[in-house]
Amino acid sequence: MTLTPEAIFAWLEATAHDPFALAIALALATFVTEDGALIAGSLLVGGEIAAPALVMSALVAGIVGGDIVLYAVGWSAREIRALRRRLPIKQAKKVRNWLRGRETVILFFSRFMPGTRLVTYLTFGFLRLSLVHFTVVMTAACLVWVVSIVLFISQIQKAFSGIGGTYAALVAATIAVLIIIFTPKLVRHHKSAKTLDDAELESTLNNG
């Protein structure tokens, strides 16, 4: 099966008669494709196939669960040399001091910048920074992201419902894709949106 939002939507729609099964399926879908699951979940809400609270709760649980898995992998890399060699965490020790006082901001903004998530979560685990703090910040950031996308896209879908359910869903899905693509570019320009790449840049400038 091709992992498109449409395919995921069809799969999730088939489980809509059982809220528990739908929640589990939606959470698991985030491990396969986070953006696809988010779009599909938004369309389920917009099509009034599933309750907003159910969809958003399942998405947040799945996404945060995936984040914690990456944190755990980074944590384990401290003890497993073969794993450590294969992970993009070479700069972890270099940024330990740089991270102090920035942990919350970096974690929060990483949620909105896909290219920074993997190395950030692995590094936080590798440095064994507080798992409780990591989970709280990532849950808060995920709530902001998921709730905003699901409510906005579902309302777009409902607004275009007059042109037909299929076309309304297509319009909503297209807008969702554009938001997911361009949000990182907008967030990156925020003065607080630092990433671990900035640590290496600052280190280079200071040493130069």
Beta strands, then each sheet from edge to edge (+ up, - down):
end
